[in-house]
Amino acid sequence: MKNLLKILSTALLMFSTALLPAQTAKLDSLDRLISKETDAKARINHMLEKADLLAIINLDSAIKFNLKILEESKRINYKLGQEEVRSKLVHTYSYQGNSKAALEQLGEFKQLAEQMKDSGTFANYYNTAGLYYGMQSKYDSSIYFYEKAIPLYEKIGNRMRTGQGASNLAIAYQQQSNYSKALFYQQKALKIQEEDGNLSSMAYTLVNMANTYQNMGDNQRAESYFLKTIDLAKQEQLSNVELYAYTNLSSMFLDMFQWQKAYDYGMEAAKLGGEMGDKGIQAASFSKAALAKSRQNEHEEALELSKRAIALADSVNQPFIIQQAYSAMGFVLKSQKKWKAAIPFYEKALASLKDADLFIEETGSLFRELSECYEQTGNPVKALEMYKQYTVIADSVHSRDNIQKATELTMNYEFKKKEQAEKVKQDAKDELNRTRMIGLGSGLFLSLIIIIGAAIGYRGKQRANTLLIQQKAEIETALVRLKEAQSQLIQSEKMASLGELTAGIAHEIQNPLNFVNNFSEVSTELIDELNEELASGKKDSALEIAQEIRNNLEKITHHGKRADGIVKGMLQHSRRSSGEKVPTDINTLADEYLRLAYHGMRAKNNTFNVTMKTDFDPTIDKVNVVPQDIGRAILNLINNAFYAVAEKGKSAKVTGKVFEPLVSLSTKMKDNTVEIRVTDNGTGIPEMIRDKIFQPFFTTKPTGQGTGLGLSLSYDIITKGYGGELLANNLEAGGTEFIVRFPAKQNQD
């Protein structure tokens, strides 16, 4: 069985197998520096160097020493020392398999980053979070954090960690069988590392590239890269990289049916993993050795190796390692035709991945092997179910190129549609401006007529009055048209906003729809089987199939309701308000529109990133409001905040300044009044235009990027619809704060 690489190379460049003479000399040198150093911060920096070296030797020793550094850093309030040591603790705890301790340290790291508000600290936090979630097989989350870390590292010019972050991001894509993305980021990392002469980081990237080629089936290129990695690792005394090369060579030779080589490399990796305290890799390596022995029909030894693998895997909280150990035991038992005994181990292997963002061919193989066990134990229904799962995964993995092409076509289509929507909106604005100019011209003309009529005197008074009435009617008609055009423009802006939001949440709709389609297809096939069973008089089997169909229908209903809820939310945003007030949870509403605004901004600019903080008052009871009206007001304010921080970010990039965009949303109940605050650290509001920002059609945005209706709409909703107030203040530290207040007790219409 193929086994994917578990390493997530880090900025610490951790692990080695034994205390080499050069390492001993360096430890002695660091101990002397630490003992002689009188400056407290410099002493901690030397201790951090020693911690890196200990991590290469033994994880337990590294953790113990890092905890000592943490206490000293806290005692002298050395924030940078705390930052580095918390990152190291997340790494070492994760590799040791203590995910609970790693998560606690990650939480403390996040609080520290929020206090320091420094781009470098946030980048290190995101990078560390990416490693943690990758070790938990949460690859969607891992990708999310690495994609936030890399731009920050590039922004501050940290090439080493940019390369390491790209290499780590590649592993997450690899674990989802997205090999083109994996190779793209690995090549990016290798280019930086080669240019900088960073041989240690090159070793990590090369071993990961070798593993990517292995999983693509290019074993010849994979072996070449593994051997190149081993040579470089020995040169740099990176025995941990040797370890990962050996364990993956074991996987590769299993695929090539070279059982003895697979066993030898697996046992070598297990030995090194044990010396370093890496129980996860030790368990995975015993699993591979067990598979090799099983293939050689040495079943007793295979069984003992599998037991050792399971014991180690159970002591760590790494889903992929647990899956490997239990599936290996299942295979050992299945190869002896112990079908029934193998089933619980395969089921445990699959259960370990239920929350993992893993999408690889090996997961499909588990379903195939479990299907065979069910078939051999007389359970054809379960056998068919497992085999269908196998074919779905296998087909999806092998057709990923088609998916990528479809995605590219979709993106091009959405871009063209967006261009068309922008043109329609601009045409509507131009038409509205022309209507306003006509109305203004009509008014001036009317004034001229009145002056002429007054000069003519009494004799022309009646005729002037008649003309006045006619012109008044014309102006009123023009005013009605102007209001209609304004209403149409407002609705147009809402629909354009909906289109942007749709791009951001389309994947949320696609997810439940995929479930509905899959369960529908399976149910259709089950109905055919049900008819066959009924025709042959197999009542018990037919009842079992009927129950399967019922379960599928319940799942279809569940996921259908999920999609229905998303669509209803979009429709509520798009339709004209009915004006009906209903009891509404303001906190939930505010949080929902914050997320929608962020998705909409990301749909327009996928490079946009911002830190979002929320502080919701749990004492606020439900308030009678029109949800889409209040939601629209909040959405406009948040969009305004996002635009302000994005513009400031552009300016900072030009001047080379460090800027961390931040938008905060809070709610509070004060004296029976609901208060909502939207705060940003963006460009602020120039004093000369502060009195104009709530006027209709006033905007500081470039032509085509804003209608000037967002803030005026929010102002009208809050002040006229709810008897409240909307205030805007510049902050001393820079940025803007919008404050919404309205009575908590609203009459229900």
Secondary structure as GFF3:
##gff-version 3
##sequence-region A 1 749
A	DSSP	alpha_helix	21	36	.	.	.	ID=ss1
A	DSSP	alpha_helix	40	57	.	.	.	ID=ss2
A	DSSP	alpha_helix	59	75	.	.	.	ID=ss3
A	DSSP	alpha_helix	79	96	.	.	.	ID=ss4
A	DSSP	alpha_helix	99	116	.	.	.	ID=ss5
A	DSSP	alpha_helix	119	135	.	.	.	ID=ss6
A	DSSP	alpha_helix	139	156	.	.	.	ID=ss7
A	DSSP	alpha_helix	159	174	.	.	.	ID=ss8
A	DSSP	alpha_helix	179	196	.	.	.	ID=ss9
A	DSSP	alpha_helix	199	215	.	.	.	ID=ss10
A	DSSP	alpha_helix	219	235	.	.	.	ID=ss11
A	DSSP	alpha_helix	239	255	.	.	.	ID=ss12
A	DSSP	alpha_helix	259	276	.	.	.	ID=ss13
A	DSSP	alpha_helix	279	295	.	.	.	ID=ss14
A	DSSP	alpha_helix	299	314	.	.	.	ID=ss15
A	DSSP	alpha_helix	319	335	.	.	.	ID=ss16
A	DSSP	alpha_helix	339	351	.	.	.	ID=ss17
A	DSSP	alpha_helix	361	376	.	.	.	ID=ss18
A	DSSP	alpha_helix	380	398	.	.	.	ID=ss19
A	DSSP	alpha_helix	400	456	.	.	.	ID=ss20
A	DSSP	three_ten_helix	458	460	.	.	.	ID=ss21
A	DSSP	alpha_helix	461	535	.	.	.	ID=ss22
A	DSSP	alpha_helix	539	574	.	.	.	ID=ss23
A	DSSP	beta_strand	582	584	.	.	.	ID=ss24
A	DSSP	alpha_helix	586	604	.	.	.	ID=ss25
A	DSSP	beta_strand	611	615	.	.	.	ID=ss26
A	DSSP	beta_strand	623	625	.	.	.	ID=ss27
A	DSSP	alpha_helix	627	655	.	.	.	ID=ss28
A	DSSP	beta_strand	662	670	.	.	.	ID=ss29
A	DSSP	beta_strand	673	680	.	.	.	ID=ss30
A	DSSP	three_ten_helix	687	689	.	.	.	ID=ss31
A	DSSP	alpha_helix	710	722	.	.	.	ID=ss32
A	DSSP	beta_strand	725	730	.	.	.	ID=ss33
A	DSSP	beta_strand	736	743	.	.	.	ID=ss34
###
